[in-house]
Amino acid sequence: MIITKDLTKTFKRKKEKKRDRIVALDHVNLKIDKGEVFGLIGPNGAGKTTFLKILSTLIIPNEGTAIIDGYDVVEDANIIKNKVALLAGEFVRSLYWRLNGRQNLKFFANLKNIWDPDDRIDELLDLFNLKNMENELVMKYSTGMKHKLALAVGLLNNPPVIFLDEPLTGIDPITAYEIKQLIKNKFKEKTIIWASHNLYEIEEMCNRIALINNGKIVLEGEPESLKKNYWGYDKIKVISDNAKAFGSIEKSEIRDDIVEIETRNVNESFLEIMKIAKEKNIEIKEIKTLKPTLIDIFMKGVKNV
């Protein structure tokens, strides 16, 4: 559904008397299948939003190509605009707060040249559980309700491709849960790119993920595969009454009464831990092997670029 080849975007920034060249995207190559929820993870300023803006035809790349459903985002921009929706965490600002919910949807439907949109509006109000608030002014909506209405606006033309840029920013846990359930259960046929710096929601929602940093794709794959392929070792966590005593073990990290030990041989490390505990009469309150997390992968990937 989505293919990018050497996608590159640079900006010029005036600094004192010189103009700096900023590389926002650096030869990004990705292939995203139809119906896939693809996660784009990276720190602020990594290039996530620039990437989504190019795919949404809002900005033009300097180099490379991006194809969506067989159409080029530059040459076929008018077609692409009807196939995609870009929904950002701050998109509630685009709503008209002195109009009610239904009026907002009707106004934006007219802007999108959607004729006779009432059936689609009814469908979206039901989908986002806003039917009982459709005649209330948006200024009276809760933050979560505004968020859901803005999502509904973006989906008026029922696009097959959705770009979510920090979609759960600033909303309550209940609304966040409702939106995630909608995506899991109602949007299975849609192709979604979910961009965020929140590793937990990315891991929960996405089939595959890519880590982007300084405009480059650092890692790509399924979450479990990334953990397996890029971790390469185990960690043993020990809680005791004398954590410092284990500091002699290679690659140990001590925090208060906790020591975490990086190891490539769990059995040998366990024996070493028990030997020290016995020799120094240390009470071990808890000992366990830690599973790899995306946070560790993320931090390694960021450091390596």
GIWO-V437764 format. One record per residue. RES is the residue in one letter. OMEGA is omega in whole degrees, -180 to 180 (* if undefined). NEAR is the number of other ideal C-beta (glycine too) atoms within 12 Angstrom. D_LAST is the distance of its C-alpha to the last C-alpha in whole Angstrom. Layout:
res=RES omega=OMEGA near=NEAR d_last=D_LAST
res=RES omega=OMEGA near=NEAR d_last=D_LAST
This chain:
res=M omega=-180 near=30 d_last=29
res=I omega=177 near=43 d_last=25
res=I omega=173 near=25 d_last=24
res=T omega=-180 near=36 d_last=21
res=K omega=178 near=19 d_last=20
res=D omega=-177 near=20 d_last=18
res=L omega=-174 near=40 d_last=18
res=T omega=177 near=29 d_last=17
res=K omega=177 near=34 d_last=18
res=T omega=177 near=24 d_last=18
res=F omega=175 near=22 d_last=20
res=K omega=-180 near=14 d_last=22
res=R omega=180 near=13 d_last=22
res=K omega=179 near=11 d_last=25
res=K omega=-173 near=10 d_last=24
res=E omega=-179 near=7 d_last=27
res=K omega=-178 near=6 d_last=29
res=K omega=174 near=9 d_last=26
res=R omega=178 near=12 d_last=24
res=D omega=175 near=13 d_last=20
res=R omega=-179 near=17 d_last=18
res=I omega=178 near=21 d_last=16
res=V omega=-179 near=26 d_last=14
res=A omega=174 near=34 d_last=14
res=L omega=-173 near=41 d_last=14
res=D omega=176 near=29 d_last=12
res=H omega=-179 near=25 d_last=14
res=V omega=178 near=42 d_last=14
res=N omega=180 near=24 d_last=17
res=L omega=173 near=38 d_last=18
res=K omega=-176 near=22 d_last=22
res=I omega=-175 near=36 d_last=24
res=D omega=176 near=19 d_last=27
res=K omega=179 near=22 d_last=30
res=G omega=-178 near=19 d_last=31
res=E omega=169 near=29 d_last=27
res=V omega=-173 near=38 d_last=25
res=F omega=-179 near=42 d_last=22
res=G omega=176 near=40 d_last=19
res=L omega=-174 near=46 d_last=16
res=I omega=179 near=44 d_last=14
res=G omega=179 near=39 d_last=12
res=P omega=176 near=25 d_last=12
res=N omega=-180 near=19 d_last=15
res=G omega=-177 near=19 d_last=14
res=A omega=-179 near=32 d_last=11
res=G omega=-176 near=41 d_last=13
res=K omega=-176 near=42 d_last=16
res=T omega=177 near=33 d_last=19
res=T omega=179 near=36 d_last=18
res=F omega=-179 near=42 d_last=18
res=L omega=179 near=45 d_last=21
res=K omega=176 near=28 d_last=23
res=I omega=180 near=40 d_last=23
res=L omega=180 near=51 d_last=24
res=S omega=179 near=35 d_last=27
res=T omega=-179 near=29 d_last=28
res=L omega=174 near=23 d_last=27
res=I omega=-175 near=24 d_last=25
res=I omega=179 near=25 d_last=25
res=P omega=174 near=33 d_last=22
res=N omega=180 near=24 d_last=22
res=E omega=174 near=23 d_last=21
res=G omega=-178 near=28 d_last=22
res=T omega=173 near=27 d_last=24
res=A omega=-178 near=45 d_last=24
res=I omega=176 near=27 d_last=27
res=I omega=-180 near=39 d_last=29
res=D omega=177 near=25 d_last=32
res=G omega=-177 near=17 d_last=32
res=Y omega=179 near=26 d_last=32
res=D omega=-175 near=26 d_last=30
res=V omega=178 near=38 d_last=28
res=V omega=-176 near=26 d_last=29
res=E omega=-177 near=16 d_last=33
res=D omega=-174 near=20 d_last=34
res=A omega=-178 near=22 d_last=33
res=N omega=177 near=15 d_last=36
res=I omega=-178 near=21 d_last=36
res=I omega=-177 near=30 d_last=32
res=K omega=179 near=23 d_last=33
res=N omega=-178 near=23 d_last=36
res=K omega=-174 near=31 d_last=34
res=V omega=171 near=39 d_last=31
res=A omega=176 near=38 d_last=31
res=L omega=-178 near=38 d_last=28
res=L omega=-177 near=39 d_last=28
res=A omega=-177 near=31 d_last=26
res=G omega=-178 near=32 d_last=27
res=E omega=-174 near=21 d_last=29
res=F omega=177 near=29 d_last=31
res=V omega=179 near=32 d_last=34
res=R omega=-178 near=16 d_last=35
res=S omega=180 near=22 d_last=36
res=L omega=175 near=31 d_last=39
res=Y omega=-169 near=25 d_last=42
res=W omega=179 near=21 d_last=43
res=R omega=171 near=13 d_last=47
res=L omega=176 near=23 d_last=47
res=N omega=-175 near=26 d_last=48
res=G omega=-179 near=37 d_last=45
res=R omega=180 near=30 d_last=47
res=Q omega=176 near=25 d_last=48
res=N omega=-179 near=41 d_last=44
res=L omega=-180 near=42 d_last=43
res=K omega=179 near=28 d_last=46
res=F omega=-178 near=24 d_last=45
res=F omega=175 near=32 d_last=42
res=A omega=178 near=28 d_last=43
res=N omega=178 near=18 d_last=46
res=L omega=-179 near=17 d_last=43
res=K omega=180 near=23 d_last=41
res=N omega=176 near=14 d_last=45
res=I omega=-178 near=24 d_last=45
res=W omega=179 near=13 d_last=49
res=D omega=-172 near=12 d_last=51
res=P omega=-171 near=29 d_last=48
res=D omega=180 near=17 d_last=50
res=D omega=179 near=16 d_last=49
res=R omega=178 near=25 d_last=46
res=I omega=177 near=35 d_last=46
res=D omega=-180 near=21 d_last=48
res=E omega=-179 near=19 d_last=46
res=L omega=177 near=36 d_last=42
res=L omega=176 near=34 d_last=44
res=D omega=-177 near=19 d_last=45
res=L omega=-178 near=27 d_last=42
res=F omega=176 near=35 d_last=40
res=N omega=-179 near=24 d_last=44
res=L omega=-175 near=35 d_last=45
res=K omega=-178 near=22 d_last=48
res=N omega=-180 near=14 d_last=50
res=M omega=-172 near=27 d_last=48
res=E omega=-178 near=29 d_last=48
res=N omega=177 near=17 d_last=51
res=E omega=176 near=24 d_last=49
res=L omega=-177 near=21 d_last=48
res=V omega=178 near=34 d_last=44
res=M omega=179 near=20 d_last=44
res=K omega=180 near=17 d_last=46
res=Y omega=169 near=31 d_last=43
res=S omega=179 near=20 d_last=41
res=T omega=179 near=25 d_last=37
res=G omega=178 near=27 d_last=37
res=M omega=177 near=36 d_last=39
res=K omega=-180 near=35 d_last=38
res=H omega=-179 near=39 d_last=35
res=K omega=179 near=42 d_last=37
res=L omega=179 near=47 d_last=39
res=A omega=174 near=42 d_last=36
res=L omega=179 near=44 d_last=34
res=A omega=178 near=44 d_last=38
res=V omega=-179 near=43 d_last=38
res=G omega=-176 near=36 d_last=35
res=L omega=-177 near=41 d_last=36
res=L omega=-178 near=34 d_last=40
res=N omega=175 near=28 d_last=39
res=N omega=-176 near=27 d_last=38
res=P omega=179 near=31 d_last=35
res=P omega=-178 near=28 d_last=34
res=V omega=-179 near=43 d_last=30
res=I omega=175 near=41 d_last=29
res=F omega=-179 near=45 d_last=25
res=L omega=-179 near=45 d_last=25
res=D omega=-175 near=35 d_last=23
res=E omega=-170 near=30 d_last=23
res=P omega=-177 near=42 d_last=26
res=L omega=-178 near=36 d_last=27
res=T omega=171 near=27 d_last=27
res=G omega=180 near=21 d_last=30
res=I omega=-177 near=29 d_last=32
res=D omega=-177 near=18 d_last=34
res=P omega=-178 near=13 d_last=33
res=I omega=178 near=18 d_last=37
res=T omega=178 near=30 d_last=35
res=A omega=179 near=29 d_last=32
res=Y omega=-180 near=18 d_last=34
res=E omega=-180 near=25 d_last=36
res=I omega=179 near=38 d_last=33
res=K omega=179 near=30 d_last=31
res=Q omega=177 near=18 d_last=35
res=L omega=-178 near=29 d_last=36
res=I omega=-179 near=34 d_last=32
res=K omega=-170 near=19 d_last=33
res=N omega=-173 near=13 d_last=37
res=K omega=-175 near=23 d_last=37
res=F omega=-175 near=30 d_last=34
res=K omega=-178 near=16 d_last=34
res=E omega=-176 near=18 d_last=35
res=K omega=175 near=35 d_last=32
res=T omega=-172 near=33 d_last=29
res=I omega=167 near=46 d_last=26
res=I omega=-178 near=47 d_last=23
res=W omega=-179 near=43 d_last=22
res=A omega=-178 near=44 d_last=19
res=S omega=168 near=42 d_last=19
res=H omega=179 near=30 d_last=17
res=N omega=-175 near=32 d_last=19
res=L omega=-176 near=30 d_last=19
res=Y omega=-180 near=20 d_last=22
res=E omega=177 near=31 d_last=24
res=I omega=-179 near=40 d_last=21
res=E omega=-180 near=27 d_last=22
res=E omega=-167 near=23 d_last=25
res=M omega=-165 near=35 d_last=26
res=C omega=175 near=36 d_last=24
res=N omega=177 near=29 d_last=24
res=R omega=179 near=32 d_last=21
res=I omega=172 near=43 d_last=17
res=A omega=175 near=41 d_last=14
res=L omega=179 near=43 d_last=11
res=I omega=178 near=44 d_last=10
res=N omega=-177 near=32 d_last=7
res=N omega=176 near=27 d_last=7
res=G omega=-178 near=34 d_last=10
res=K omega=172 near=29 d_last=8
res=I omega=-176 near=33 d_last=10
res=V omega=-179 near=31 d_last=8
res=L omega=176 near=33 d_last=11
res=E omega=176 near=30 d_last=14
res=G omega=175 near=26 d_last=18
res=E omega=-177 near=24 d_last=21
res=P omega=-178 near=36 d_last=20
res=E omega=178 near=20 d_last=22
res=S omega=178 near=18 d_last=21
res=L omega=179 near=33 d_last=17
res=K omega=-177 near=27 d_last=18
res=K omega=-172 near=16 d_last=20
res=N omega=-173 near=16 d_last=18
res=Y omega=177 near=27 d_last=15
res=W omega=172 near=28 d_last=17
res=G omega=178 near=16 d_last=19
res=Y omega=175 near=24 d_last=21
res=D omega=172 near=26 d_last=24
res=K omega=175 near=27 d_last=24
res=I omega=179 near=35 d_last=28
res=K omega=-179 near=31 d_last=29
res=V omega=173 near=39 d_last=32
res=I omega=-176 near=24 d_last=34
res=S omega=178 near=27 d_last=37
res=D omega=178 near=20 d_last=39
res=N omega=-176 near=23 d_last=37
res=A omega=-177 near=32 d_last=33
res=K omega=-178 near=21 d_last=33
res=A omega=-179 near=26 d_last=35
res=F omega=-178 near=37 d_last=32
res=G omega=179 near=20 d_last=30
res=S omega=179 near=18 d_last=31
res=I omega=-178 near=28 d_last=29
res=E omega=179 near=16 d_last=26
res=K omega=175 near=21 d_last=23
res=S omega=179 near=26 d_last=25
res=E omega=-173 near=21 d_last=24
res=I omega=174 near=22 d_last=27
res=R omega=-178 near=15 d_last=28
res=D omega=-178 near=13 d_last=31
res=D omega=-178 near=21 d_last=33
res=I omega=171 near=26 d_last=30
res=V omega=175 near=38 d_last=28
res=E omega=-174 near=30 d_last=26
res=I omega=177 near=34 d_last=25
res=E omega=-176 near=24 d_last=23
res=T omega=173 near=28 d_last=25
res=R omega=176 near=16 d_last=25
res=N omega=-174 near=17 d_last=29
res=V omega=-177 near=21 d_last=30
res=N omega=179 near=14 d_last=34
res=E omega=-179 near=17 d_last=33
res=S omega=177 near=30 d_last=31
res=F omega=180 near=24 d_last=34
res=L omega=179 near=16 d_last=37
res=E omega=178 near=26 d_last=35
res=I omega=-178 near=35 d_last=35
res=M omega=178 near=21 d_last=38
res=K omega=179 near=17 d_last=40
res=I omega=-180 near=28 d_last=38
res=A omega=-179 near=26 d_last=40
res=K omega=-178 near=14 d_last=43
res=E omega=-174 near=14 d_last=43
res=K omega=177 near=20 d_last=43
res=N omega=-178 near=12 d_last=44
res=I omega=175 near=24 d_last=41
res=E omega=177 near=17 d_last=42
res=I omega=-178 near=27 d_last=39
res=K omega=-180 near=17 d_last=39
res=E omega=175 near=18 d_last=36
res=I omega=-179 near=27 d_last=34
res=K omega=176 near=19 d_last=32
res=T omega=-179 near=22 d_last=29
res=L omega=174 near=25 d_last=26
res=K omega=178 near=18 d_last=24
res=P omega=178 near=26 d_last=21
res=T omega=177 near=21 d_last=19
res=L omega=180 near=36 d_last=17
res=I omega=179 near=24 d_last=16
res=D omega=179 near=26 d_last=15
res=I omega=-179 near=34 d_last=13
res=F omega=-177 near=37 d_last=11
res=M omega=177 near=22 d_last=10
res=K omega=-178 near=24 d_last=9
res=G omega=180 near=31 d_last=7
res=V omega=-179 near=26 d_last=6
res=K omega=-175 near=14 d_last=6
res=N omega=-179 near=15 d_last=4
res=V omega=* near=21 d_last=0
